[in-house]
Amino acid sequence: MPRAGAIKVEGTVVEVLKETLFRVELPNRHRFLAYVAGKAGAELVRLLPGDKVTVEMSPYDLSKGRISLDRDR
């Protein structure tokens, strides 16, 4: 369930950083740091550069986001 007021966007993983951090790029070329949300991060989800992801961002800080994984994909 998305957080209240969160901006939900589609992006592409462009760089895998340490732990569960990723650099994601939006279609408008905006890049930011994102992490895997919830239990998905604990399950060691494998994301590679080029993977399409759904990201939730706070309208107050557009430099960070949270990757939400849909199980039906």
mmJSON file of the N, C-alpha and C atoms, coordinates in Angstrom:
{"data_MODEL":{"atom_site":{
"group_PDB":["ATOM","ATOM","ATOM","ATOM","ATOM","ATOM","ATOM","ATOM","ATOM","ATOM","ATOM","ATOM","ATOM","ATOM","ATOM","ATOM","ATOM","ATOM","ATOM","ATOM","ATOM","ATOM","ATOM","ATOM","ATOM","ATOM","ATOM","ATOM","ATOM","ATOM","ATOM","ATOM","ATOM","ATOM","ATOM","ATOM","ATOM","ATOM","ATOM","ATOM","ATOM","ATOM","ATOM","ATOM","ATOM","ATOM","ATOM","ATOM","ATOM","ATOM","ATOM","ATOM","ATOM","ATOM","ATOM","ATOM","ATOM","ATOM","ATOM","ATOM","ATOM","ATOM","ATOM","ATOM","ATOM","ATOM","ATOM","ATOM","ATOM","ATOM","ATOM","ATOM","ATOM","ATOM","ATOM","ATOM","ATOM","ATOM","ATOM","ATOM","ATOM","ATOM","ATOM","ATOM","ATOM","ATOM","ATOM","ATOM","ATOM","ATOM","ATOM","ATOM","ATOM","ATOM","ATOM","ATOM","ATOM","ATOM","ATOM","ATOM","ATOM","ATOM","ATOM","ATOM","ATOM","ATOM","ATOM","ATOM","ATOM","ATOM","ATOM","ATOM","ATOM","ATOM","ATOM","ATOM","ATOM","ATOM","ATOM","ATOM","ATOM","ATOM","ATOM","ATOM","ATOM","ATOM","ATOM","ATOM","ATOM","ATOM","ATOM","ATOM","ATOM","ATOM","ATOM","ATOM","ATOM","ATOM","ATOM","ATOM","ATOM","ATOM","ATOM","ATOM","ATOM","ATOM","ATOM","ATOM","ATOM","ATOM","ATOM","ATOM","ATOM","ATOM","ATOM","ATOM","ATOM","ATOM","ATOM","ATOM","ATOM","ATOM","ATOM","ATOM","ATOM","ATOM","ATOM","ATOM","ATOM","ATOM","ATOM","ATOM","ATOM","ATOM","ATOM","ATOM","ATOM","ATOM","ATOM","ATOM","ATOM","ATOM","ATOM","ATOM","ATOM","ATOM","ATOM","ATOM","ATOM","ATOM","ATOM","ATOM","ATOM","ATOM","ATOM","ATOM","ATOM","ATOM","ATOM","ATOM","ATOM","ATOM","ATOM","ATOM","ATOM","ATOM","ATOM","ATOM","ATOM","ATOM","ATOM","ATOM","ATOM","ATOM","ATOM","ATOM","ATOM","ATOM","ATOM"],
"id":[1,2,3,4,5,6,7,8,9,10,11,12,13,14,15,16,17,18,19,20,21,22,23,24,25,26,27,28,29,30,31,32,33,34,35,36,37,38,39,40,41,42,43,44,45,46,47,48,49,50,51,52,53,54,55,56,57,58,59,60,61,62,63,64,65,66,67,68,69,70,71,72,73,74,75,76,77,78,79,80,81,82,83,84,85,86,87,88,89,90,91,92,93,94,95,96,97,98,99,100,101,102,103,104,105,106,107,108,109,110,111,112,113,114,115,116,117,118,119,120,121,122,123,124,125,126,127,128,129,130,131,132,133,134,135,136,137,138,139,140,141,142,143,144,145,146,147,148,149,150,151,152,153,154,155,156,157,158,159,160,161,162,163,164,165,166,167,168,169,170,171,172,173,174,175,176,177,178,179,180,181,182,183,184,185,186,187,188,189,190,191,192,193,194,195,196,197,198,199,200,201,202,203,204,205,206,207,208,209,210,211,212,213,214,215,216,217,218,219],
"type_symbol":["N","C","C","N","C","C","N","C","C","N","C","C","N","C","C","N","C","C","N","C","C","N","C","C","N","C","C","N","C","C","N","C","C","N","C","C","N","C","C","N","C","C","N","C","C","N","C","C","N","C","C","N","C","C","N","C","C","N","C","C","N","C","C","N","C","C","N","C","C","N","C","C","N","C","C","N","C","C","N","C","C","N","C","C","N","C","C","N","C","C","N","C","C","N","C","C","N","C","C","N","C","C","N","C","C","N","C","C","N","C","C","N","C","C","N","C","C","N","C","C","N","C","C","N","C","C","N","C","C","N","C","C","N","C","C","N","C","C","N","C","C","N","C","C","N","C","C","N","C","C","N","C","C","N","C","C","N","C","C","N","C","C","N","C","C","N","C","C","N","C","C","N","C","C","N","C","C","N","C","C","N","C","C","N","C","C","N","C","C","N","C","C","N","C","C","N","C","C","N","C","C","N","C","C","N","C","C","N","C","C","N","C","C","N","C","C","N","C","C"],
"label_atom_id":["N","CA","C","N","CA","C","N","CA","C","N","CA","C","N","CA","C","N","CA","C","N","CA","C","N","CA","C","N","CA","C","N","CA","C","N","CA","C","N","CA","C","N","CA","C","N","CA","C","N","CA","C","N","CA","C","N","CA","C","N","CA","C","N","CA","C","N","CA","C","N","CA","C","N","CA","C","N","CA","C","N","CA","C","N","CA","C","N","CA","C","N","CA","C","N","CA","C","N","CA","C","N","CA","C","N","CA","C","N","CA","C","N","CA","C","N","CA","C","N","CA","C","N","CA","C","N","CA","C","N","CA","C","N","CA","C","N","CA","C","N","CA","C","N","CA","C","N","CA","C","N","CA","C","N","CA","C","N","CA","C","N","CA","C","N","CA","C","N","CA","C","N","CA","C","N","CA","C","N","CA","C","N","CA","C","N","CA","C","N","CA","C","N","CA","C","N","CA","C","N","CA","C","N","CA","C","N","CA","C","N","CA","C","N","CA","C","N","CA","C","N","CA","C","N","CA","C","N","CA","C","N","CA","C","N","CA","C","N","CA","C","N","CA","C","N","CA","C","N","CA","C","N","CA","C"],
"label_alt_id":[null,null,null,null,null,null,null,null,null,null,null,null,null,null,null,null,null,null,null,null,null,null,null,null,null,null,null,null,null,null,null,null,null,null,null,null,null,null,null,null,null,null,null,null,null,null,null,null,null,null,null,null,null,null,null,null,null,null,null,null,null,null,null,null,null,null,null,null,null,null,null,null,null,null,null,null,null,null,null,null,null,null,null,null,null,null,null,null,null,null,null,null,null,null,null,null,null,null,null,null,null,null,null,null,null,null,null,null,null,null,null,null,null,null,null,null,null,null,null,null,null,null,null,null,null,null,null,null,null,null,null,null,null,null,null,null,null,null,null,null,null,null,null,null,null,null,null,null,null,null,null,null,null,null,null,null,null,null,null,null,null,null,null,null,null,null,null,null,null,null,null,null,null,null,null,null,null,null,null,null,null,null,null,null,null,null,null,null,null,null,null,null,null,null,null,null,null,null,null,null,null,null,null,null,null,null,null,null,null,null,null,null,null,null,null,null,null,null,null],
"label_comp_id":["MET","MET","MET","PRO","PRO","PRO","ARG","ARG","ARG","ALA","ALA","ALA","GLY","GLY","GLY","ALA","ALA","ALA","ILE","ILE","ILE","LYS","LYS","LYS","VAL","VAL","VAL","GLU","GLU","GLU","GLY","GLY","GLY","THR","THR","THR","VAL","VAL","VAL","VAL","VAL","VAL","GLU","GLU","GLU","VAL","VAL","VAL","LEU","LEU","LEU","LYS","LYS","LYS","GLU","GLU","GLU","THR","THR","THR","LEU","LEU","LEU","PHE","PHE","PHE","ARG","ARG","ARG","VAL","VAL","VAL","GLU","GLU","GLU","LEU","LEU","LEU","PRO","PRO","PRO","ASN","ASN","ASN","ARG","ARG","ARG","HIS","HIS","HIS","ARG","ARG","ARG","PHE","PHE","PHE","LEU","LEU","LEU","ALA","ALA","ALA","TYR","TYR","TYR","VAL","VAL","VAL","ALA","ALA","ALA","GLY","GLY","GLY","LYS","LYS","LYS","ALA","ALA","ALA","GLY","GLY","GLY","ALA","ALA","ALA","GLU","GLU","GLU","LEU","LEU","LEU","VAL","VAL","VAL","ARG","ARG","ARG","LEU","LEU","LEU","LEU","LEU","LEU","PRO","PRO","PRO","GLY","GLY","GLY","ASP","ASP","ASP","LYS","LYS","LYS","VAL","VAL","VAL","THR","THR","THR","VAL","VAL","VAL","GLU","GLU","GLU","MET","MET","MET","SER","SER","SER","PRO","PRO","PRO","TYR","TYR","TYR","ASP","ASP","ASP","LEU","LEU","LEU","SER","SER","SER","LYS","LYS","LYS","GLY","GLY","GLY","ARG","ARG","ARG","ILE","ILE","ILE","SER","SER","SER","LEU","LEU","LEU","ASP","ASP","ASP","ARG","ARG","ARG","ASP","ASP","ASP","ARG","ARG","ARG"],
"label_asym_id":["A","A","A","A","A","A","A","A","A","A","A","A","A","A","A","A","A","A","A","A","A","A","A","A","A","A","A","A","A","A","A","A","A","A","A","A","A","A","A","A","A","A","A","A","A","A","A","A","A","A","A","A","A","A","A","A","A","A","A","A","A","A","A","A","A","A","A","A","A","A","A","A","A","A","A","A","A","A","A","A","A","A","A","A","A","A","A","A","A","A","A","A","A","A","A","A","A","A","A","A","A","A","A","A","A","A","A","A","A","A","A","A","A","A","A","A","A","A","A","A","A","A","A","A","A","A","A","A","A","A","A","A","A","A","A","A","A","A","A","A","A","A","A","A","A","A","A","A","A","A","A","A","A","A","A","A","A","A","A","A","A","A","A","A","A","A","A","A","A","A","A","A","A","A","A","A","A","A","A","A","A","A","A","A","A","A","A","A","A","A","A","A","A","A","A","A","A","A","A","A","A","A","A","A","A","A","A","A","A","A","A","A","A","A","A","A","A","A","A"],
"label_entity_id":["1","1","1","1","1","1","1","1","1","1","1","1","1","1","1","1","1","1","1","1","1","1","1","1","1","1","1","1","1","1","1","1","1","1","1","1","1","1","1","1","1","1","1","1","1","1","1","1","1","1","1","1","1","1","1","1","1","1","1","1","1","1","1","1","1","1","1","1","1","1","1","1","1","1","1","1","1","1","1","1","1","1","1","1","1","1","1","1","1","1","1","1","1","1","1","1","1","1","1","1","1","1","1","1","1","1","1","1","1","1","1","1","1","1","1","1","1","1","1","1","1","1","1","1","1","1","1","1","1","1","1","1","1","1","1","1","1","1","1","1","1","1","1","1","1","1","1","1","1","1","1","1","1","1","1","1","1","1","1","1","1","1","1","1","1","1","1","1","1","1","1","1","1","1","1","1","1","1","1","1","1","1","1","1","1","1","1","1","1","1","1","1","1","1","1","1","1","1","1","1","1","1","1","1","1","1","1","1","1","1","1","1","1","1","1","1","1","1","1"],
"label_seq_id":[1,1,1,2,2,2,3,3,3,4,4,4,5,5,5,6,6,6,7,7,7,8,8,8,9,9,9,10,10,10,11,11,11,12,12,12,13,13,13,14,14,14,15,15,15,16,16,16,17,17,17,18,18,18,19,19,19,20,20,20,21,21,21,22,22,22,23,23,23,24,24,24,25,25,25,26,26,26,27,27,27,28,28,28,29,29,29,30,30,30,31,31,31,32,32,32,33,33,33,34,34,34,35,35,35,36,36,36,37,37,37,38,38,38,39,39,39,40,40,40,41,41,41,42,42,42,43,43,43,44,44,44,45,45,45,46,46,46,47,47,47,48,48,48,49,49,49,50,50,50,51,51,51,52,52,52,53,53,53,54,54,54,55,55,55,56,56,56,57,57,57,58,58,58,59,59,59,60,60,60,61,61,61,62,62,62,63,63,63,64,64,64,65,65,65,66,66,66,67,67,67,68,68,68,69,69,69,70,70,70,71,71,71,72,72,72,73,73,73],
"pdbx_PDB_ins_code":[null,null,null,null,null,null,null,null,null,null,null,null,null,null,null,null,null,null,null,null,null,null,null,null,null,null,null,null,null,null,null,null,null,null,null,null,null,null,null,null,null,null,null,null,null,null,null,null,null,null,null,null,null,null,null,null,null,null,null,null,null,null,null,null,null,null,null,null,null,null,null,null,null,null,null,null,null,null,null,null,null,null,null,null,null,null,null,null,null,null,null,null,null,null,null,null,null,null,null,null,null,null,null,null,null,null,null,null,null,null,null,null,null,null,null,null,null,null,null,null,null,null,null,null,null,null,null,null,null,null,null,null,null,null,null,null,null,null,null,null,null,null,null,null,null,null,null,null,null,null,null,null,null,null,null,null,null,null,null,null,null,null,null,null,null,null,null,null,null,null,null,null,null,null,null,null,null,null,null,null,null,null,null,null,null,null,null,null,null,null,null,null,null,null,null,null,null,null,null,null,null,null,null,null,null,null,null,null,null,null,null,null,null,null,null,null,null,null,null],
"Cartn_x":[0.842,0.0,0.884,0.668,1.512,1.271,2.293,2.171,1.336,0.677,-0.151,0.722,0.369,1.103,2.336,2.644,3.831,3.608,4.679,4.647,5.124,4.298,4.641,5.013,6.249,6.748,7.459,7.588,8.332,9.729,10.731,12.1,12.913,14.18,15.092,16.322,16.726,17.947,19.131,19.998,21.168,22.468,22.437,23.657,23.283,24.007,23.821,24.916,24.524,25.477,25.544,26.221,26.361,25.04,24.986,23.806,22.578,21.523,20.293,20.03,21.092,20.964,21.142,20.356,20.404,20.285,20.887,20.688,19.656,18.579,17.452,17.317,16.954,16.748,15.305,14.686,13.321,13.364,12.239,12.213,12.634,12.496,12.916,14.39,15.154,16.61,17.001,16.058,16.345,16.859,18.017,18.603,18.573,18.372,18.325,18.639,18.893,19.15,17.839,17.79,16.595,17.01,16.151,16.396,15.19,15.398,14.315,13.505,12.192,11.292,10.92,10.705,10.108,10.875,10.136,10.73,11.519,11.247,11.955,13.461,13.837,15.247,15.902,15.163,15.699,15.817,15.037,15.063,16.128,16.978,18.054,17.544,16.653,16.109,17.228,17.32,18.363,17.842,18.352,18.038,19.317,19.228,20.381,20.152,21.239,21.065,20.194,19.234,18.303,16.949,16.826,15.543,14.585,13.331,12.287,11.714,11.556,11.051,10.016,9.166,8.227,8.784,8.855,9.485,8.485,8.479,7.688,8.631,8.284,9.12,8.282,8.924,8.268,8.238,7.152,7.12,8.065,8.584,9.467,10.941,11.307,12.706,12.776,13.09,13.117,14.485,15.369,16.689,16.755,15.667,15.626,14.298,14.312,13.081,13.112,11.981,11.824,11.251,11.96,11.536,10.516,9.329,8.301,8.182,8.261,8.225,6.833,6.311,5.009,5.227,4.554,4.722,4.078,3.172,2.502,3.257,4.424,5.226,5.968],
"Cartn_y":[-1.18,0.0,1.239,2.167,3.351,4.288,5.012,5.989,7.171,7.823,8.98,10.114,10.674,11.792,11.411,10.124,9.692,9.812,10.109,10.178,8.825,8.157,6.842,6.973,6.562,6.705,5.429,5.281,4.171,4.681,3.854,4.223,3.024,3.26,2.215,2.222,1.053,0.935,1.174,2.134,2.417,1.998,1.842,1.483,0.749,-0.323,-1.069,-0.634,-0.139,0.303,-0.737,-0.443,-1.418,-1.696,-2.866,-3.282,-3.301,-2.639,-2.624,-1.237,-0.509,0.82,0.741,1.539,1.56,3.002,3.289,4.585,4.35,5.119,4.956,6.215,6.014,7.147,7.139,8.308,8.468,8.781,8.673,9.001,10.44,11.362,12.751,12.975,11.88,11.864,12.271,12.411,12.708,11.429,11.5,10.351,10.583,9.485,9.579,8.221,8.209,6.971,6.341,5.02,4.309,3.037,2.6,1.358,0.452,-0.852,-1.82,-1.804,-1.733,-1.596,-2.938,-2.922,-4.034,-5.333,-6.431,-7.759,-8.095,-7.415,-7.685,-7.457,-6.441,-6.173,-7.271,-7.851,-8.927,-10.233,-10.376,-11.588,-11.53,-10.509,-10.353,-10.393,-9.503,-9.394,-8.965,-9.592,-9.279,-8.282,-7.082,-6.069,-5.743,-5.67,-5.398,-4.109,-3.469,-2.277,-2.595,-1.716,-1.912,-2.423,-2.891,-3.378,-2.207,-2.405,-1.405,-1.608,-0.523,-0.6,0.495,0.273,1.29,1.892,3.209,3.902,4.85,4.886,5.857,6.92,8.181,9.294,10.252,10.872,11.896,13.191,13.931,15.208,16.25,15.984,16.93,16.693,15.458,15.145,14.254,14.846,14.111,13.493,13.466,12.867,11.43,10.948,9.589,8.946,7.614,6.902,5.501,4.845,3.515,2.628,1.556,0.644,-0.308,-0.323,-1.266,-2.341,-3.577,-4.679,-5.275,-5.417,-6.029,-7.516,-8.345,-9.793,-10.368,-9.617,-10.15,-9.843,-9.231,-8.935,-10.136],
"Cartn_z":[0.0,0.0,0.0,-0.944,-1.008,0.171,0.514,1.598,1.142,2.071,1.742,1.227,0.092,-0.467,-1.26,-1.371,-2.1,-3.602,-4.312,-5.769,-6.282,-7.074,-7.586,-9.059,-9.41,-10.777,-11.221,-12.541,-13.124,-13.455,-13.178,-13.472,-13.899,-14.212,-14.644,-13.75,-13.286,-12.491,-13.425,-13.08,-13.905,-13.231,-11.9,-11.183,-9.898,-9.627,-8.384,-7.428,-6.265,-5.255,-4.145,-3.067,-1.985,-1.279,-0.652,0.108,-0.789,-0.393,-1.181,-1.761,-2.102,-2.702,-4.214,-4.912,-6.361,-6.837,-7.987,-8.622,-9.72,-9.661,-10.575,-11.414,-12.684,-13.583,-14.08,-14.047,-14.544,-16.04,-16.726,-18.159,-18.469,-17.507,-17.74,-17.388,-17.225,-16.987,-15.574,-14.649,-13.241,-12.576,-11.917,-11.223,-9.722,-8.968,-7.515,-6.912,-5.597,-4.873,-4.439,-4.507,-4.075,-3.349,-2.442,-1.714,-1.871,-1.65,-1.778,-0.494,-0.632,0.507,1.121,2.42,3.153,3.132,3.117,3.169,1.92,0.819,-0.426,-0.257,0.527,0.767,1.574,2.505,3.327,2.544,1.492,0.675,-0.414,-0.399,-1.375,-2.809,-3.118,-4.464,-5.4,-6.55,-7.521,-8.548,-8.495,-9.489,-10.239,-11.535,-12.383,-13.157,-13.617,-14.448,-15.661,-15.913,-17.016,-16.579,-15.334,-14.824,-14.606,-14.98,-14.756,-13.359,-12.609,-11.239,-11.005,-10.009,-9.554,-8.269,-8.223,-7.103,-6.467,-5.157,-4.406,-3.871,-4.126,-3.684,-2.854,-1.879,-1.088,-1.901,-1.85,-2.577,-1.964,-0.778,-0.088,-0.382,-0.763,-1.038,-2.278,-3.412,-4.677,-4.969,-3.962,-4.165,-3.659,-3.049,-2.515,-2.866,-2.96,-3.255,-2.684,-2.795,-2.25,-3.344,-3.679,-4.739,-4.172,-4.768,-4.346,-5.426,-5.008,-5.959,-6.01,-7.211,-7.41,-7.643,-6.872,-6.992,-8.248,-8.873,-10.069,-11.353,-11.28,-12.477,-12.938],
"occupancy":[1.0,1.0,1.0,1.0,1.0,1.0,1.0,1.0,1.0,1.0,1.0,1.0,1.0,1.0,1.0,1.0,1.0,1.0,1.0,1.0,1.0,1.0,1.0,1.0,1.0,1.0,1.0,1.0,1.0,1.0,1.0,1.0,1.0,1.0,1.0,1.0,1.0,1.0,1.0,1.0,1.0,1.0,1.0,1.0,1.0,1.0,1.0,1.0,1.0,1.0,1.0,1.0,1.0,1.0,1.0,1.0,1.0,1.0,1.0,1.0,1.0,1.0,1.0,1.0,1.0,1.0,1.0,1.0,1.0,1.0,1.0,1.0,1.0,1.0,1.0,1.0,1.0,1.0,1.0,1.0,1.0,1.0,1.0,1.0,1.0,1.0,1.0,1.0,1.0,1.0,1.0,1.0,1.0,1.0,1.0,1.0,1.0,1.0,1.0,1.0,1.0,1.0,1.0,1.0,1.0,1.0,1.0,1.0,1.0,1.0,1.0,1.0,1.0,1.0,1.0,1.0,1.0,1.0,1.0,1.0,1.0,1.0,1.0,1.0,1.0,1.0,1.0,1.0,1.0,1.0,1.0,1.0,1.0,1.0,1.0,1.0,1.0,1.0,1.0,1.0,1.0,1.0,1.0,1.0,1.0,1.0,1.0,1.0,1.0,1.0,1.0,1.0,1.0,1.0,1.0,1.0,1.0,1.0,1.0,1.0,1.0,1.0,1.0,1.0,1.0,1.0,1.0,1.0,1.0,1.0,1.0,1.0,1.0,1.0,1.0,1.0,1.0,1.0,1.0,1.0,1.0,1.0,1.0,1.0,1.0,1.0,1.0,1.0,1.0,1.0,1.0,1.0,1.0,1.0,1.0,1.0,1.0,1.0,1.0,1.0,1.0,1.0,1.0,1.0,1.0,1.0,1.0,1.0,1.0,1.0,1.0,1.0,1.0,1.0,1.0,1.0,1.0,1.0,1.0],
"B_iso_or_equiv":[0.0,0.0,0.0,0.0,0.0,0.0,0.0,0.0,0.0,0.0,0.0,0.0,0.0,0.0,0.0,0.0,0.0,0.0,0.0,0.0,0.0,0.0,0.0,0.0,0.0,0.0,0.0,0.0,0.0,0.0,0.0,0.0,0.0,0.0,0.0,0.0,0.0,0.0,0.0,0.0,0.0,0.0,0.0,0.0,0.0,0.0,0.0,0.0,0.0,0.0,0.0,0.0,0.0,0.0,0.0,0.0,0.0,0.0,0.0,0.0,0.0,0.0,0.0,0.0,0.0,0.0,0.0,0.0,0.0,0.0,0.0,0.0,0.0,0.0,0.0,0.0,0.0,0.0,0.0,0.0,0.0,0.0,0.0,0.0,0.0,0.0,0.0,0.0,0.0,0.0,0.0,0.0,0.0,0.0,0.0,0.0,0.0,0.0,0.0,0.0,0.0,0.0,0.0,0.0,0.0,0.0,0.0,0.0,0.0,0.0,0.0,0.0,0.0,0.0,0.0,0.0,0.0,0.0,0.0,0.0,0.0,0.0,0.0,0.0,0.0,0.0,0.0,0.0,0.0,0.0,0.0,0.0,0.0,0.0,0.0,0.0,0.0,0.0,0.0,0.0,0.0,0.0,0.0,0.0,0.0,0.0,0.0,0.0,0.0,0.0,0.0,0.0,0.0,0.0,0.0,0.0,0.0,0.0,0.0,0.0,0.0,0.0,0.0,0.0,0.0,0.0,0.0,0.0,0.0,0.0,0.0,0.0,0.0,0.0,0.0,0.0,0.0,0.0,0.0,0.0,0.0,0.0,0.0,0.0,0.0,0.0,0.0,0.0,0.0,0.0,0.0,0.0,0.0,0.0,0.0,0.0,0.0,0.0,0.0,0.0,0.0,0.0,0.0,0.0,0.0,0.0,0.0,0.0,0.0,0.0,0.0,0.0,0.0,0.0,0.0,0.0,0.0,0.0,0.0],
"pdbx_formal_charge":[null,null,null,null,null,null,null,null,null,null,null,null,null,null,null,null,null,null,null,null,null,null,null,null,null,null,null,null,null,null,null,null,null,null,null,null,null,null,null,null,null,null,null,null,null,null,null,null,null,null,null,null,null,null,null,null,null,null,null,null,null,null,null,null,null,null,null,null,null,null,null,null,null,null,null,null,null,null,null,null,null,null,null,null,null,null,null,null,null,null,null,null,null,null,null,null,null,null,null,null,null,null,null,null,null,null,null,null,null,null,null,null,null,null,null,null,null,null,null,null,null,null,null,null,null,null,null,null,null,null,null,null,null,null,null,null,null,null,null,null,null,null,null,null,null,null,null,null,null,null,null,null,null,null,null,null,null,null,null,null,null,null,null,null,null,null,null,null,null,null,null,null,null,null,null,null,null,null,null,null,null,null,null,null,null,null,null,null,null,null,null,null,null,null,null,null,null,null,null,null,null,null,null,null,null,null,null,null,null,null,null,null,null,null,null,null,null,null,null],
"auth_seq_id":[1,1,1,2,2,2,3,3,3,4,4,4,5,5,5,6,6,6,7,7,7,8,8,8,9,9,9,10,10,10,11,11,11,12,12,12,13,13,13,14,14,14,15,15,15,16,16,16,17,17,17,18,18,18,19,19,19,20,20,20,21,21,21,22,22,22,23,23,23,24,24,24,25,25,25,26,26,26,27,27,27,28,28,28,29,29,29,30,30,30,31,31,31,32,32,32,33,33,33,34,34,34,35,35,35,36,36,36,37,37,37,38,38,38,39,39,39,40,40,40,41,41,41,42,42,42,43,43,43,44,44,44,45,45,45,46,46,46,47,47,47,48,48,48,49,49,49,50,50,50,51,51,51,52,52,52,53,53,53,54,54,54,55,55,55,56,56,56,57,57,57,58,58,58,59,59,59,60,60,60,61,61,61,62,62,62,63,63,63,64,64,64,65,65,65,66,66,66,67,67,67,68,68,68,69,69,69,70,70,70,71,71,71,72,72,72,73,73,73],
"auth_comp_id":["MET","MET","MET","PRO","PRO","PRO","ARG","ARG","ARG","ALA","ALA","ALA","GLY","GLY","GLY","ALA","ALA","ALA","ILE","ILE","ILE","LYS","LYS","LYS","VAL","VAL","VAL","GLU","GLU","GLU","GLY","GLY","GLY","THR","THR","THR","VAL","VAL","VAL","VAL","VAL","VAL","GLU","GLU","GLU","VAL","VAL","VAL","LEU","LEU","LEU","LYS","LYS","LYS","GLU","GLU","GLU","THR","THR","THR","LEU","LEU","LEU","PHE","PHE","PHE","ARG","ARG","ARG","VAL","VAL","VAL","GLU","GLU","GLU","LEU","LEU","LEU","PRO","PRO","PRO","ASN","ASN","ASN","ARG","ARG","ARG","HIS","HIS","HIS","ARG","ARG","ARG","PHE","PHE","PHE","LEU","LEU","LEU","ALA","ALA","ALA","TYR","TYR","TYR","VAL","VAL","VAL","ALA","ALA","ALA","GLY","GLY","GLY","LYS","LYS","LYS","ALA","ALA","ALA","GLY","GLY","GLY","ALA","ALA","ALA","GLU","GLU","GLU","LEU","LEU","LEU","VAL","VAL","VAL","ARG","ARG","ARG","LEU","LEU","LEU","LEU","LEU","LEU","PRO","PRO","PRO","GLY","GLY","GLY","ASP","ASP","ASP","LYS","LYS","LYS","VAL","VAL","VAL","THR","THR","THR","VAL","VAL","VAL","GLU","GLU","GLU","MET","MET","MET","SER","SER","SER","PRO","PRO","PRO","TYR","TYR","TYR","ASP","ASP","ASP","LEU","LEU","LEU","SER","SER","SER","LYS","LYS","LYS","GLY","GLY","GLY","ARG","ARG","ARG","ILE","ILE","ILE","SER","SER","SER","LEU","LEU","LEU","ASP","ASP","ASP","ARG","ARG","ARG","ASP","ASP","ASP","ARG","ARG","ARG"],
"auth_asym_id":["A","A","A","A","A","A","A","A","A","A","A","A","A","A","A","A","A","A","A","A","A","A","A","A","A","A","A","A","A","A","A","A","A","A","A","A","A","A","A","A","A","A","A","A","A","A","A","A","A","A","A","A","A","A","A","A","A","A","A","A","A","A","A","A","A","A","A","A","A","A","A","A","A","A","A","A","A","A","A","A","A","A","A","A","A","A","A","A","A","A","A","A","A","A","A","A","A","A","A","A","A","A","A","A","A","A","A","A","A","A","A","A","A","A","A","A","A","A","A","A","A","A","A","A","A","A","A","A","A","A","A","A","A","A","A","A","A","A","A","A","A","A","A","A","A","A","A","A","A","A","A","A","A","A","A","A","A","A","A","A","A","A","A","A","A","A","A","A","A","A","A","A","A","A","A","A","A","A","A","A","A","A","A","A","A","A","A","A","A","A","A","A","A","A","A","A","A","A","A","A","A","A","A","A","A","A","A","A","A","A","A","A","A","A","A","A","A","A","A"],
"auth_atom_id":["N","CA","C","N","CA","C","N","CA","C","N","CA","C","N","CA","C","N","CA","C","N","CA","C","N","CA","C","N","CA","C","N","CA","C","N","CA","C","N","CA","C","N","CA","C","N","CA","C","N","CA","C","N","CA","C","N","CA","C","N","CA","C","N","CA","C","N","CA","C","N","CA","C","N","CA","C","N","CA","C","N","CA","C","N","CA","C","N","CA","C","N","CA","C","N","CA","C","N","CA","C","N","CA","C","N","CA","C","N","CA","C","N","CA","C","N","CA","C","N","CA","C","N","CA","C","N","CA","C","N","CA","C","N","CA","C","N","CA","C","N","CA","C","N","CA","C","N","CA","C","N","CA","C","N","CA","C","N","CA","C","N","CA","C","N","CA","C","N","CA","C","N","CA","C","N","CA","C","N","CA","C","N","CA","C","N","CA","C","N","CA","C","N","CA","C","N","CA","C","N","CA","C","N","CA","C","N","CA","C","N","CA","C","N","CA","C","N","CA","C","N","CA","C","N","CA","C","N","CA","C","N","CA","C","N","CA","C","N","CA","C","N","CA","C","N","CA","C","N","CA","C","N","CA","C"],
"pdbx_PDB_model_num":[1,1,1,1,1,1,1,1,1,1,1,1,1,1,1,1,1,1,1,1,1,1,1,1,1,1,1,1,1,1,1,1,1,1,1,1,1,1,1,1,1,1,1,1,1,1,1,1,1,1,1,1,1,1,1,1,1,1,1,1,1,1,1,1,1,1,1,1,1,1,1,1,1,1,1,1,1,1,1,1,1,1,1,1,1,1,1,1,1,1,1,1,1,1,1,1,1,1,1,1,1,1,1,1,1,1,1,1,1,1,1,1,1,1,1,1,1,1,1,1,1,1,1,1,1,1,1,1,1,1,1,1,1,1,1,1,1,1,1,1,1,1,1,1,1,1,1,1,1,1,1,1,1,1,1,1,1,1,1,1,1,1,1,1,1,1,1,1,1,1,1,1,1,1,1,1,1,1,1,1,1,1,1,1,1,1,1,1,1,1,1,1,1,1,1,1,1,1,1,1,1,1,1,1,1,1,1,1,1,1,1,1,1,1,1,1,1,1,1]
}}}
